[in-house]
């Protein structure tokens, strides 16, 4: 093989590896589940472990590839250590699919396309693309 052709192959291979490394490092987004309700929200990504989001707080989730987020809102009560915990069955729950391509992450809204959407008490893609907001909505929990 001629030296010029060999060098071209080496540079092409190096460029391909570098491009693959950059896209792998940039792939995915860190987005939030924002709980603006008096309920204790529980979210799970792709059927994996769940994360609790106490009332009036938020938690970050990483969207790495197209998938699904399951979200539920429970009544909240103080646990044995004084922390809020979910109690009883969910007062609202739903599942949403999301798309994550490089640094573009958003919930799929079907025919609505980009923008805000979802069904009360859950709002999708707000305050930014890929965020999920819970509430606020009227309380269905007994006073504690």
DRENFI-624159 format. One record per atom (N, C-alpha, C): residue number from 1; residue in three letters; x, y, z. Coordinates in nm, 4 decimals. Atoms other than C-alpha are relative to their C-alpha. Layout:
BEGIN
   pos   code       east      north         up
   NUM    ALA          X          Y          Z
...
//
This chain:
BEGIN
   pos   code       east      north         up
     1    UNK     0.0848    -0.1161     0.0000
     1    UNK     0.0000     0.0000     0.0000
     1    UNK     0.0902     0.1235     0.0000
     2    UNK    -0.0786    -0.1228     0.0078
     2    UNK     0.1310     0.3444    -0.0855
     2    UNK    -0.0119     0.0780     0.1315
     3    UNK     0.0011    -0.0735    -0.1268
     3    UNK     0.2270     0.5666     0.2112
     3    UNK    -0.1110     0.1049     0.0080
     4    UNK     0.1046    -0.1020    -0.0013
     4    UNK    -0.0198     0.8417     0.1131
     4    UNK    -0.1372    -0.0599     0.0265
     5    UNK     0.1294     0.0667    -0.0187
     5    UNK    -0.3136     0.5982     0.0990
     5    UNK    -0.0102    -0.0525     0.1426
     6    UNK    -0.0013     0.0524    -0.1362
     6    UNK    -0.2108     0.4376     0.4289
     6    UNK    -0.0261     0.1127     0.1006
     7    UNK     0.0195    -0.1144    -0.0887
     7    UNK    -0.1938     0.7793     0.5962
     7    UNK    -0.1461     0.0475    -0.0059
     8    UNK     0.1401    -0.0392     0.0143
     8    UNK    -0.5409     0.8642     0.4567
     8    UNK    -0.0911    -0.0926     0.0802
     9    UNK     0.0785     0.0955    -0.0777
     9    UNK    -0.6837     0.5446     0.6075
     9    UNK     0.0155     0.0244     0.1498
    10    UNK    -0.0245    -0.0248    -0.1421
    10    UNK    -0.5217     0.6201     0.9450
    10    UNK    -0.0734     0.1254     0.0471
    11    UNK     0.0698    -0.1233    -0.0367
    11    UNK    -0.6577     0.9777     0.9496
    11    UNK    -0.1515    -0.0205    -0.0009
    12    UNK     0.1446     0.0273     0.0056
    12    UNK    -1.0046     0.8538     0.8480
    12    UNK    -0.0447    -0.0801     0.1219
    13    UNK     0.0329     0.0814    -0.1170
    13    UNK    -1.0033     0.5928     1.1246
    13    UNK     0.0048     0.0845     0.1277
    14    UNK    -0.0117    -0.0855    -0.1180
    14    UNK    -0.8855     0.8479     1.3824
    14    UNK    -0.1179     0.0975     0.0086
    15    UNK     0.1131    -0.0931     0.0015
    15    UNK    -1.1550     1.0951     1.2762
    15    UNK    -0.1292    -0.0710     0.0384
    16    UNK     0.1210     0.0758    -0.0334
    16    UNK    -1.4238     0.8262     1.2998
    16    UNK    -0.0046    -0.0323     0.1490
    17    UNK    -0.0045     0.0286    -0.1433
    17    UNK    -1.3101     0.7253     1.6503
    17    UNK    -0.0261     0.1255     0.0825
    18    UNK     0.0200    -0.1252    -0.0719
    18    UNK    -1.2977     1.0867     1.7639
    18    UNK    -0.1459     0.0442    -0.0073
    19    UNK     0.1408    -0.0386     0.0152
    19    UNK    -1.6430     1.1610     1.6243
    19    UNK    -0.0892    -0.0911     0.0833
    20    UNK     0.0776     0.0927    -0.0819
    20    UNK    -1.7802     0.8485     1.7936
    20    UNK     0.0140     0.0317     0.1475
    21    UNK    -0.0225    -0.0356    -0.1396
    21    UNK    -1.6252     0.9516     2.1249
    21    UNK    -0.0710     0.1276     0.0387
    22    UNK     0.0676    -0.1267    -0.0302
    22    UNK    -1.7652     1.3034     2.1060
    22    UNK    -0.1500    -0.0215     0.0091
    23    UNK     0.1451     0.0181    -0.0043
    23    UNK    -2.1187     1.1902     2.0270
    23    UNK    -0.0407    -0.0825     0.1206
    24    UNK     0.0333     0.0787    -0.1180
    24    UNK    -2.1105     0.9311     2.3063
    24    UNK     0.0064     0.0865     0.1252
    25    UNK    -0.0132    -0.0858    -0.1172
    25    UNK    -1.9949     1.1953     2.5538
    25    UNK    -0.1132     0.1027     0.0070
    26    UNK     0.1034    -0.1022     0.0027
    26    UNK    -2.2629     1.4452     2.4452
    26    UNK    -0.1407    -0.0586     0.0045
    27    UNK     0.1322     0.0598     0.0100
    27    UNK    -2.5503     1.1967     2.4157
    27    UNK    -0.0731     0.0082     0.1329
    28    UNK     0.0842    -0.0030    -0.1174
    28    UNK    -2.8350     1.2401     2.6605
    28    UNK    -0.0157     0.1394     0.0583
    29    UNK     0.0331    -0.1289    -0.0615
    29    UNK    -2.9822     1.5206     2.8679
    29    UNK    -0.0316    -0.0229     0.1468
    30    UNK     0.0400    -0.0017    -0.1389
    30    UNK    -3.0263     1.5986     3.2318
    30    UNK    -0.1230     0.0905     0.0083
    31    UNK     0.1252    -0.0750    -0.0074
    31    UNK    -3.3881     1.7056     3.2800
    31    UNK    -0.0602    -0.0161     0.1389
    32    UNK     0.0561    -0.0006    -0.1345
    32    UNK    -3.6100     1.7676     3.5820
    32    UNK    -0.1448    -0.0480     0.0031
    33    UNK     0.1392     0.0241    -0.0363
    33    UNK    -3.9289     1.6357     3.7357
    33    UNK    -0.0276     0.1011     0.1108
    34    UNK     0.0305    -0.1092    -0.0925
    34    UNK    -4.0767     1.9411     3.9121
    34    UNK    -0.1342    -0.0291     0.0671
    35    UNK     0.1227     0.0268    -0.0739
    35    UNK    -4.3338     1.8842     4.1864
    35    UNK    -0.0505     0.1301     0.0615
    36    UNK     0.0604    -0.1247    -0.0502
    36    UNK    -4.5487     2.1963     4.2399
    36    UNK    -0.1291    -0.0271     0.0756
    37    UNK     0.1248     0.0396    -0.0661
    37    UNK    -4.8196     2.0083     4.4261
    37    UNK     0.0272    -0.0327     0.1474
    38    UNK    -0.0170     0.0428    -0.1394
    38    UNK    -4.8834     1.9129     4.7904
    38    UNK     0.0212    -0.1509     0.0119
    39    UNK    -0.0151     0.1453     0.0015
    39    UNK    -4.8428     1.5471     4.6885
    39    UNK     0.1461    -0.0421    -0.0054
    40    UNK    -0.1328     0.0588     0.0123
    40    UNK    -4.5383     1.3217     4.7059
    40    UNK     0.0026    -0.0727    -0.1344
    41    UNK    -0.0080     0.0604     0.1337
    41    UNK    -4.4439     1.2334     4.3458
    41    UNK     0.1069    -0.1088    -0.0017
    42    UNK    -0.0951     0.1092     0.0177
    42    UNK    -4.2665     0.9117     4.2491
    42    UNK     0.0164    -0.0218    -0.1504
    43    UNK    -0.0278     0.0156     0.1435
    43    UNK    -4.0974     0.8817     3.9074
    43    UNK     0.0958    -0.1163    -0.0218
    44    UNK    -0.0861     0.1111     0.0385
    44    UNK    -3.9326     0.5867     3.7354
    44    UNK     0.0279     0.0105    -0.1491
    45    UNK    -0.0387    -0.0077     0.1416
    45    UNK    -3.7402     0.5867     3.4061
    45    UNK     0.0244    -0.1410    -0.0524
    46    UNK    -0.0143     0.1283     0.0682
    46    UNK    -3.7716     0.2815     3.1785
    46    UNK    -0.0178    -0.1191     0.0937
    47    UNK     0.0295     0.1107    -0.0908
    47    UNK    -3.9104     0.0629     3.4579
    47    UNK     0.1081    -0.0248     0.1040
    48    UNK    -0.1105     0.0163    -0.0946
    48    UNK    -3.5951     0.1099     3.6668
    48    UNK    -0.0378     0.0479     0.1391
    49    UNK     0.0272    -0.0462    -0.1363
    49    UNK    -3.5588     0.2269     4.0244
    49    UNK    -0.0734     0.1341    -0.0002
    50    UNK     0.0780    -0.1231    -0.0065
    50    UNK    -3.7934     0.5025     4.1315
    50    UNK     0.0712     0.1019     0.0886
    51    UNK    -0.0531    -0.1109    -0.0791
    51    UNK    -3.7060     0.8400     4.2769
    51    UNK    -0.1182     0.0780     0.0548
    52    UNK     0.1058    -0.0770    -0.0630
    52    UNK    -3.9199     1.0326     4.5222
    52    UNK     0.0252     0.1489    -0.0131
    53    UNK    -0.0080    -0.1453     0.0110
    53    UNK    -3.9928     1.4009     4.4724
    53    UNK    -0.1000     0.0583     0.0997
    54    UNK     0.0905    -0.0563    -0.1000
    54    UNK    -4.1340     1.5625     4.7874
    54    UNK    -0.0739     0.1227    -0.0553
    55    UNK     0.0739    -0.1178     0.0451
    55    UNK    -4.3899     1.8444     4.7544
    55    UNK     0.0902     0.1232    -0.0121
    56    UNK    -0.0683    -0.1276     0.0241
    56    UNK    -4.2561     2.1737     4.6156
    56    UNK     0.1518    -0.0148    -0.0114
    57    UNK    -0.1425     0.0205     0.0269
    57    UNK    -3.9174     2.0340     4.5052
    57    UNK     0.0144    -0.0614    -0.1382
    58    UNK    -0.0226     0.0636     0.1311
    58    UNK    -3.7578     1.8808     4.1956
    58    UNK     0.1175    -0.0958     0.0095
    59    UNK    -0.1104     0.0952     0.0105
    59    UNK    -3.5234     1.5973     4.1007
    59    UNK     0.0398    -0.0096    -0.1465
    60    UNK    -0.0514     0.0143     0.1360
    60    UNK    -3.3049     1.5492     3.7954
    60    UNK    -0.0064    -0.1458    -0.0431
    61    UNK    -0.0083     0.1327     0.0610
    61    UNK    -3.3332     1.2501     3.5639
    61    UNK     0.0814     0.0134    -0.1280
    62    UNK    -0.0807    -0.0007     0.1215
    62    UNK    -3.0995     1.1596     3.2796
    62    UNK    -0.0735    -0.0787    -0.1080
    63    UNK     0.0609     0.0633     0.1169
    63    UNK    -3.2523     1.0819     2.9414
    63    UNK     0.1131    -0.0356    -0.0950
    64    UNK    -0.1122     0.0438     0.0819
    64    UNK    -3.0025     0.8729     2.7478
    64    UNK    -0.0419    -0.0492    -0.1374
    65    UNK     0.0491     0.0555     0.1263
    65    UNK    -3.2109     0.7153     2.4738
    65    UNK    -0.1521     0.0073     0.0055
    66    UNK     0.1465     0.0007    -0.0066
    66    UNK    -3.5763     0.7001     2.3759
    66    UNK    -0.0472    -0.0976     0.1073
    67    UNK     0.0481     0.0847    -0.1086
    67    UNK    -3.7729     0.5577     2.6669
    67    UNK    -0.1322     0.0480     0.0543
    68    UNK     0.1284    -0.0295    -0.0632
    68    UNK    -4.0574     0.5998     2.9118
    68    UNK     0.0233     0.0441     0.1444
    69    UNK     0.0007    -0.0415    -0.1395
    69    UNK    -4.1153     0.7803     3.2409
    69    UNK    -0.1382    -0.0297     0.0562
    70    UNK     0.1237     0.0244    -0.0730
    70    UNK    -4.3796     0.6541     3.4836
    70    UNK    -0.0020     0.0970     0.1169
    71    UNK     0.0118    -0.1000    -0.1062
    71    UNK    -4.5059     0.9175     3.7272
    71    UNK    -0.1283    -0.0253     0.0783
    72    UNK     0.1172     0.0172    -0.0860
    72    UNK    -4.7436     0.8904     4.0231
    72    UNK     0.0055     0.1045     0.1097
    73    UNK     0.0112    -0.0951    -0.1102
    73    UNK    -4.8664     1.1379     4.2852
    73    UNK    -0.0746    -0.0690     0.1134
    74    UNK     0.0564     0.0646    -0.1187
    74    UNK    -4.9367     1.0048     4.6360
    74    UNK    -0.0250     0.1044     0.1079
    75    UNK     0.0130    -0.0815    -0.1197
    75    UNK    -5.0644     1.1609     4.9553
    75    UNK     0.1307    -0.0124     0.0779
    76    UNK    -0.1262    -0.0012    -0.0739
    76    UNK    -4.7733     1.2528     5.1811
    76    UNK    -0.0264    -0.0006     0.1501
    77    UNK     0.0070     0.0025    -0.1460
    77    UNK    -4.7186     1.1820     5.5506
    77    UNK     0.1428    -0.0045     0.0543
    78    UNK    -0.1318     0.0053    -0.0633
    78    UNK    -4.4282     1.2053     5.7946
    78    UNK     0.0338    -0.1450     0.0329
    79    UNK    -0.0476     0.1338    -0.0279
    79    UNK    -4.2263     0.8849     5.8146
    79    UNK     0.0647    -0.0075     0.1375
    80    UNK    -0.0593     0.0191    -0.1328
    80    UNK    -4.0435     0.7422     6.1182
    80    UNK     0.1148     0.0968     0.0308
    81    UNK    -0.1112    -0.0923    -0.0227
    81    UNK    -3.7486     0.9803     6.0738
    81    UNK    -0.0405     0.1462    -0.0247
    82    UNK     0.0486    -0.1358     0.0183
    82    UNK    -3.9656     1.2878     6.0185
    82    UNK    -0.0016     0.0480    -0.1439
    83    UNK     0.0006    -0.0377     0.1415
    83    UNK    -3.9249     1.2897     5.6405
    83    UNK    -0.1354    -0.0332    -0.0616
    84    UNK     0.1235     0.0298     0.0721
    84    UNK    -4.2194     1.3034     5.4031
    84    UNK     0.0175    -0.1274    -0.0807
    85    UNK     0.0000     0.1251     0.0761
    85    UNK    -4.3041     0.9669     5.2472
    85    UNK    -0.1354    -0.0141    -0.0689
    86    UNK     0.1301     0.0234     0.0650
    86    UNK    -4.5746     0.8558     5.0018
    86    UNK    -0.0805    -0.1025     0.0787
    87    UNK     0.0886     0.0952    -0.0676
    87    UNK    -4.8742     0.6811     5.1573
    87    UNK    -0.1206    -0.0265    -0.0886
    88    UNK     0.1210     0.0373     0.0718
    88    UNK    -5.1666     0.4960     5.0077
    88    UNK     0.0210    -0.0145    -0.1501
    89    UNK    -0.0079     0.0147     0.1460
    89    UNK    -5.2456     0.4357     4.6433
    89    UNK     0.0162     0.1361    -0.0661
    90    UNK    -0.0154    -0.1291     0.0695
    90    UNK    -5.1667     0.7030     4.3833
    90    UNK    -0.1344     0.0696    -0.0203
    91    UNK     0.1200    -0.0786     0.0306
    91    UNK    -5.4204     0.9837     4.3481
    91    UNK    -0.0010     0.0369    -0.1477
    92    UNK    -0.0115    -0.0222     0.1452
    92    UNK    -5.2940     1.0356     3.9905
    92    UNK     0.1254    -0.0718    -0.0472
    93    UNK    -0.1182     0.0658     0.0572
    93    UNK    -5.0561     0.8405     3.7670
    93    UNK    -0.0125    -0.0061    -0.1506
    94    UNK    -0.0023     0.0089     0.1452
    94    UNK    -4.9499     0.8177     3.4039
    94    UNK     0.1390    -0.0420    -0.0452
    95    UNK    -0.1282     0.0344     0.0617
    95    UNK    -4.6694     0.7102     3.1702
    95    UNK     0.0152     0.0817    -0.1265
    96    UNK    -0.0274    -0.0812     0.1178
    96    UNK    -4.5044     0.9178     2.8993
    96    UNK     0.1270    -0.0486    -0.0669
    97    UNK    -0.1208     0.0344     0.0738
    97    UNK    -4.2581     0.8323     2.6261
    97    UNK     0.0777     0.1273    -0.0305
    98    UNK    -0.0846    -0.1152     0.0314
    98    UNK    -3.9637     1.0593     2.5574
    98    UNK     0.0988    -0.0385    -0.1080
    99    UNK    -0.1035     0.0151     0.1019
    99    UNK    -3.7097     1.1070     2.2815
    99    UNK     0.1249     0.0681     0.0510
   100    UNK    -0.1292    -0.0577    -0.0395
   100    UNK    -3.3422     1.1666     2.3556
   100    UNK     0.0995    -0.0300    -0.1113
   101    UNK    -0.0962     0.0123     0.1088
   101    UNK    -3.1113     1.2266     2.0601
   101    UNK     0.1054     0.1075     0.0203
   102    UNK    -0.1103    -0.0905    -0.0333
   102    UNK    -2.7742     1.3822     2.1394
   102    UNK    -0.0420     0.0908     0.1150
   103    UNK     0.0372    -0.0908    -0.1088
   103    UNK    -2.8640     1.6928     2.3402
   103    UNK    -0.1430     0.0527    -0.0157
   104    UNK     0.1410    -0.0386     0.0174
   104    UNK    -3.2299     1.7168     2.2276
   104    UNK    -0.0865    -0.1038     0.0688
   105    UNK     0.0847     0.0910    -0.0755
   105    UNK    -3.4628     1.5595     2.4817
   105    UNK    -0.1353     0.0655     0.0231
   106    UNK     0.1347    -0.0533    -0.0171
   106    UNK    -3.8388     1.6022     2.4971
   106    UNK    -0.0983    -0.1146     0.0103
   107    UNK     0.1080     0.0975    -0.0077
   107    UNK    -4.1602     1.4184     2.5772
   107    UNK    -0.0773     0.0030    -0.1308
   108    UNK     0.0747     0.0127     0.1248
   108    UNK    -4.3486     1.2898     2.2754
   108    UNK    -0.1452     0.0374     0.0253
   109    UNK     0.1367    -0.0487    -0.0179
   109    UNK    -4.6798     1.4690     2.2386
   109    UNK    -0.0916    -0.0424    -0.1136
   110    UNK     0.0835     0.0483     0.1089
   110    UNK    -4.8135     1.2818     1.9378
   110    UNK    -0.0228     0.1056    -0.1052
   111    UNK     0.0335    -0.0953     0.1047
   111    UNK    -4.9941     1.5068     1.6939
   111    UNK     0.0307     0.1442     0.0393
   112    UNK    -0.0285    -0.1363    -0.0434
   112    UNK    -4.9227     1.8140     1.9081
   112    UNK     0.1430     0.0405    -0.0303
   113    UNK    -0.1399    -0.0306     0.0297
   113    UNK    -4.5494     1.7887     1.8344
   113    UNK     0.0700     0.0663     0.1163
   114    UNK    -0.0727    -0.0704    -0.1051
   114    UNK    -4.3114     2.0146     2.0255
   114    UNK    -0.0943     0.0901     0.0777
   115    UNK     0.0774    -0.0924    -0.0811
   115    UNK    -4.4426     2.2344     2.3026
   115    UNK    -0.0414    -0.0639     0.1299
   116    UNK     0.0479     0.0499    -0.1272
   116    UNK    -4.6288     2.1817     2.6259
   116    UNK    -0.1208    -0.0882    -0.0230
   117    UNK     0.1162     0.0860     0.0136
   117    UNK    -4.8861     1.9160     2.6799
   117    UNK    -0.0109    -0.0911     0.1192
   118    UNK     0.0225     0.0945    -0.1082
   118    UNK    -4.9996     1.6255     2.8917
   118    UNK    -0.1421     0.0138     0.0497
   119    UNK     0.1320    -0.0059    -0.0589
   119    UNK    -5.3021     1.5703     3.1051
   119    UNK     0.0146     0.0393     0.1459
   120    UNK    -0.0069    -0.0449    -0.1378
   120    UNK    -5.3736     1.7370     3.4357
   120    UNK     0.0027    -0.1206     0.0913
   121    UNK    -0.0807    -0.1049    -0.0594
   121    UNK    -5.2099     1.7124     3.6828
   121    UNK     0.1443     0.0034    -0.0516
   122    UNK    -0.1372     0.0063     0.0515
   122    UNK    -4.8990     1.6384     3.4719
   122    UNK     0.0132     0.0860    -0.1253
   123    UNK    -0.0253    -0.0850     0.1156
   123    UNK    -4.7570     1.8922     3.2256
   123    UNK     0.1379    -0.0352    -0.0532
   124    UNK    -0.1245     0.0437     0.0624
   124    UNK    -4.4868     1.7905     2.9791
   124    UNK     0.0719     0.1151    -0.0683
   125    UNK    -0.0873    -0.0950     0.0705
   125    UNK    -4.1954     1.9893     2.8361
   125    UNK    -0.0098     0.1418     0.0540
   126    UNK     0.0015    -0.1316    -0.0623
   126    UNK    -4.2277     2.2763     3.0815
   126    UNK     0.0626    -0.0099     0.1381
   127    UNK    -0.0353    -0.1286     0.0566
   127    UNK    -4.0458     2.4818     3.2078
   127    UNK     0.0952    -0.0063    -0.1195
   128    UNK    -0.0813     0.0111     0.1218
   128    UNK    -3.8025     2.3521     2.9400
   128    UNK    -0.0259    -0.1352    -0.0637
   129    UNK     0.0190     0.1266     0.0710
   129    UNK    -3.8078     2.0751     2.6787
   129    UNK     0.0593    -0.1134     0.0831
   130    UNK    -0.0458     0.1162    -0.0743
   130    UNK    -3.7797     1.7399     2.8577
   130    UNK    -0.0350     0.0024     0.1472
   131    UNK     0.0408    -0.0059    -0.1399
   131    UNK    -3.9094     1.8588     3.1959
   131    UNK    -0.1435    -0.0501     0.0130
   132    UNK     0.1348     0.0458    -0.0322
   132    UNK    -4.2185     1.7074     3.3574
   132    UNK    -0.0401     0.0698     0.1289
   133    UNK     0.0465    -0.0731    -0.1172
   133    UNK    -4.4205     1.9152     3.6053
   133    UNK    -0.1253    -0.0656     0.0559
   134    UNK     0.1162     0.0553    -0.0702
   134    UNK    -4.6649     1.7788     3.8639
   134    UNK    -0.0730     0.1149     0.0675
   135    UNK     0.0859    -0.0963    -0.0683
   135    UNK    -4.9534     2.0051     3.9673
   135    UNK     0.0263     0.1439    -0.0379
   136    UNK     0.0817     0.0246    -0.1200
   136    UNK    -5.0582     2.2141     4.1260
   136    UNK    -0.1428    -0.0419    -0.0359
   137    UNK     0.1406     0.0375     0.0177
   137    UNK    -5.4022     2.0591     4.1612
   137    UNK    -0.0626    -0.0197     0.1359
   138    UNK     0.0740     0.0053    -0.1269
   138    UNK    -5.6734     2.0319     4.4290
   138    UNK     0.0341    -0.1261     0.0777
   139    UNK    -0.0373     0.1107    -0.0870
   139    UNK    -5.5996     1.8090     4.7233
   139    UNK    -0.1113    -0.1034     0.0097
   140    UNK     0.0934     0.1102    -0.0171
   140    UNK    -5.7660     1.4693     4.7404
   140    UNK     0.0389    -0.0844     0.1209
   141    UNK    -0.0509     0.0744    -0.1158
   141    UNK    -5.5829     1.3624     5.0565
   141    UNK    -0.0723     0.0458     0.1259
   142    UNK     0.0596    -0.0397    -0.1284
   142    UNK    -5.7349     1.3539     5.4026
   142    UNK     0.1000     0.0844     0.0801
   143    UNK    -0.0932    -0.0805    -0.0817
   143    UNK    -5.5905     1.6135     5.6434
   143    UNK     0.0721    -0.0866     0.1004
   144    UNK    -0.0805     0.0775    -0.0957
   144    UNK    -5.3112     1.4787     5.8629
   144    UNK     0.0513     0.0892     0.1078
//
